[in-house]
Amino acid sequence: MMPADTRPDAIHRTLDTLWRMESPRLLARIARITGSLDVAEELAQDVLLGALERWPRDGLPDKPAAWLMTAAKHRAIDHLRQRALHARKQNEFGIELELHGADMQGDDAQRLADDDIGDDLLRLLFVACHPALPMESKVALTLRLLGGLSTAEIARAFLQAEPTVAQRIVRAKRTLAKEQVAFEVPRKAELPERLDAVLEVVYLVFNEGYAATSGDDWMRPALCEEALRLGRVLAGLLPTEPEVLGLLALMELQASRMPARTQTDGTPILLPEQNRARWDRLQIQRGLAALDRAQRLGGGGGIYALQAAIAACHARALRMQDTDWPRIAALYAQLAQVLPSPVVELNRAVAVSRAQGAQAGLAIVDALVDVPQLRDYAPLPAVRGDLLQQLGRLDEAREAFIRAATLTGNAREREVLQARADACAGMPPSG
């Protein structure tokens, strides 16, 4: 094993990467201990500053993630000491005893003993998705705090302007502070009213991992793994909730393709060119089983179960030419009824083009060109370019691919789109 790079700039890069991965867990743990989201944010930043000060001086710890978690716990304990000192509530030291394996006492012990969730990050997801907040604010806030996504990434996920999303997050925090929302874990009977927002957050975190909106990598597997872990915990917590099972099925089926989605150097491999022998068949079976349970519980028409059914059509096809495209197009039409969205319609266009021909798909895409939400959405010109290329309209296809390349924030995707544009320039026209 090669020794770690100990140069300060290399250590800073390592910390940046690690912080993006670990900060949601640190935030969740501190919030659980202190009972305050605001305090958790402040102390998590203290941990980051401490690492930035000590690691370049002392060197990278043997277990950097464990170092951060230990520092987070110590910051939380110090905060409780100060709070107990000022408020003369010595029973709050029970939290410290728990961290060292001793029995807990007092109100904190009761609060944690009553906890039905048993997972720090998922617990904080439910807490942040408080009924005092509108749905879009819940999702934006939890994605920012717990999904590790930047405001820009959240804006792209919502197809909205970055300042709009930033203000939404600020207002959400102010609302929680104004309402004096306590850090309390909802009982199982209270979970359903927060479930929709939690599922949407997990879904969007998985999507960002599966197809990163920005950066140098096509995928961010750590985000997919975390979303899958949360989905599995949720399924264990709510085993008869069809939408939970539908989302879990969708993530399992999508994640099964990840080994085949990139070359060894990270270059993306699009669906038609993927080696399906590299798809994870065990994960496909898990996804199909979760989808079957959702359907048997009467949830086959839910937004996640419908998307899982689409993914299942791909998973069952051992070859690209075996794909049941008419079935996929019909499922997208059904999805559009329960989740009206120009993105759903764009995906339906792809399925229709496969089932009925490129011209039929292009008619749907052209109707979306002037939709404001898709004006700067890279997949729209990318799909249009693909269909134009199939029809032999190469000059138009090249312009569409170039447009898509300028819109994407992902470096790998930009390379693929530019290569497709170049290919159109070098191809003889058909006809």
C-alpha positions, 0 to 999 in steps of 0.5 A: 500500500502506498503511503499517504500524501502528507503535504498540507495541500494533499491533506486539505484535499483529503479532508474536503472529500472526507468531510463531504462524505462524513459531515451528515453523520457527524451532524446527525450524531451531534444533533442526537446528543445535544437535541439541537439542530442549530447547535449541531451545525455550529459544533460540526463546523468547529470539528472541521476547523479543528481538523483543518488546524491539526491535520496539516500540522500533525499529519493525517490520522490513521482513521480520519473518519473515526477521528472526526466522529470522536471529535464530534462527540467530545464537542457535544459532551463539552457543550452539554457540560457548559449547558449543565453548568449554566442551567444546573442540570447535572442529569444531562451528564447522562449523555456522557455516560452513555457514550462510555457504555454506562447506564443513562439517567434522566430525561435524555435517557428517556428521550433516547429509550423512546426512540423507535428509529435507531439510526442517527441519520434517518432520525435526523431526516425525520426531525428535519422534515417537521410538519411546520415546514412546507414540503419543498423547504423540508426537502431542500433543508434535509438535502443540504444538511444531511444529503451533503449536497451543495445549494447548487446541486439541490437547485439542479435537482429541483430545476430551480434557480440557486438563489431561490433554493438558498432562500428556501433553506434560510427560511426553513431554519428561521421557521424551525427557530421561530416555532421553537421546534424541539429535537424530538423523534416522532413516534411510529404513529407520527411517521407517516405525515413526514414520510413523503419528504423523507422518501423524496430526500433519500430518492434525490440523494440516490439520484445525485450519486447515480448521475452526479450533476457536477464534478469530475466523476460520472457517479458518486457511489458513496451517496448511492450506498448511503441512500440504499442503507437508509432505504433498507432501514426504512423498509425494516422500520415500515415493512408494510408501507408500499412507497417505502418498498417501491423506493427501495426496489427502485434504488436496488434495481438502479444500483445493480447497473453501477458496475457496468456504467463506467470503464476502468478510467471512469469514462461513462458507458451508456445503457445501450453499450453496457455489458449486462453480464456485469449487472449485479443479479443478486441486487436485481433479485432484491429489487424485484422482491421489494417491488413484488411486496409493494405491488401485493400491498396495493402500492403498484401505482405509487410514484416509486413503484412505477419507476421501479417497474420501469427499472425492472423492465430493463433488469429482466432484459438480458440484451438491449433488444429484449427490452419491453419498450412498449411496456416502459412507454405505458408505465411512463404514461401512467407515471405522468398521471400521478407525477406530472413533470416535464422530466417524466415526459422527456423520459417517456419520449425516449421510451416512445422512440424505442417503441415507435421510432425516433420521429415519434419520440422527437415529436414529444421532445420538440413539444418540451423545448420551450418549457421553462423548467427545461430551458437549461436542462442538459438531458433535453438537448442530449435526448433531442440530439440522439433522436436527430442523429438516428434520423440522419439530421446530423447538423441539428444533432451536432448543435443539440449535443454541443448545447447539452455539453455547455449545460451540464456541470459534470465533466464526464458527461460533457466529454461524452456529449462533445464526443457525440457532437464530433461524431456527428460532424464526421459522419456522412448523412443518411438517406 
